Amino acid sequence: MSEREEPGKKMKKKSAGPGYLEVIIIALIVAAGAVAGYDRMFAQKIKVIDLKGYVKTQKALLAAGVIDQNQLRVNLDKLDQAVSRVAADPHHIILLKEVVLKNGDEISIKSEQ
């Protein structure tokens, strides 16, 4: 008997799954999401602070008479607040600028002069 369709029987359709293109797109979306999630939630970020340069600048300003003792204390408190703000995130590592060769995000300290 030939493979012709008999009048009373319906042909079964093959269930088609996702094609190669859909699988590749889904894999890329999942991989990009995994990398973004890891970077946001687990990866350590290196922050750099120029502590030596900041203190040297503050001492020079104090010696020149531009700021007084009270303003020096206020500026050092601002330094402490800036470091504490960055250190609040457990995924941030704070290193001195002298230790890091390059590619560290520098912590900016705004002081009044």
C-alpha positions in Angstrom: 0.0 0.0 0.0 1.3 3.4 -0.7 1.8 6.2 1.8 -1.2 8.2 0.6 -3.6 9.6 3.1 -6.6 7.6 3.5 -9.9 9.6 3.3 -10.9 8.9 6.9 -7.6 9.6 8.6 -6.0 12.9 9.3 -2.2 13.4 9.0 -0.4 14.2 12.2 1.5 17.4 12.1 5.0 17.3 13.4 5.4 19.6 16.4 8.2 22.0 15.5 10.4 23.3 18.4 12.4 26.4 18.2 14.8 26.7 15.3 18.5 27.3 15.5 18.1 31.0 15.3 15.7 31.1 18.3 18.0 28.9 20.3 21.0 31.1 19.6 19.0 34.2 20.6 17.8 32.7 23.8 21.3 31.5 24.7 22.7 34.9 24.1 20.0 36.6 26.2 20.6 34.2 29.1 24.4 34.5 28.9 24.2 38.3 28.9 21.8 38.3 31.8 24.1 36.0 33.8 27.1 38.2 33.1 25.2 41.4 34.0 23.9 39.8 37.2 27.3 38.6 38.3 28.8 42.0 37.6 26.1 43.8 39.6 25.8 41.4 42.5 29.0 39.5 43.0 32.0 41.1 41.3 34.5 43.2 43.3 35.0 46.8 42.2 38.3 48.5 43.0 38.1 52.1 44.2 41.2 54.2 44.6 41.9 57.1 47.0 44.8 59.5 46.9 45.2 59.8 50.6 48.8 60.9 50.6 48.2 63.6 48.1 45.0 64.8 49.8 46.7 65.1 53.2 49.8 66.8 51.7 47.5 69.3 50.0 45.6 70.0 53.3 48.9 70.5 55.1 50.1 72.9 52.5 46.9 74.9 52.7 47.2 75.0 56.5 50.8 76.1 56.3 49.9 78.8 53.8 47.1 80.1 56.0 44.4 79.4 53.5 42.5 77.2 56.0 42.6 77.0 59.8 42.6 74.1 62.2 38.8 73.8 62.2 38.6 73.8 58.5 41.3 71.1 58.4 39.2 69.0 60.7 36.1 69.5 58.6 38.1 68.5 55.4 39.4 65.4 57.1 35.9 64.5 58.2 34.8 64.9 54.6 37.5 62.5 53.6 36.2 60.0 56.2 32.7 60.4 55.0 33.7 59.8 51.4 35.6 56.6 52.3 32.7 55.4 54.5 30.1 56.1 51.7 32.1 53.9 49.3 32.9 51.3 51.9 29.2 50.8 52.7 28.9 48.6 49.6 30.5 45.2 50.4 31.6 44.7 46.8 33.9 47.7 46.8 37.6 47.4 47.6 39.4 50.6 48.6 43.1 50.8 47.8 45.6 53.6 48.0 46.5 55.3 44.7 50.1 54.4 45.2 49.3 50.7 45.1 47.1 50.7 42.0 48.9 51.0 38.7 45.9 51.9 36.5 42.2 51.3 35.9 40.9 52.1 39.4 37.9 54.3 39.9 39.1 57.2 42.0 37.1 58.4 45.0 36.5 62.2 44.7 36.8 64.2 47.9 35.3 67.6 47.7 36.8 70.0 50.3 36.3 73.7 50.8 39.3 75.9 50.4 
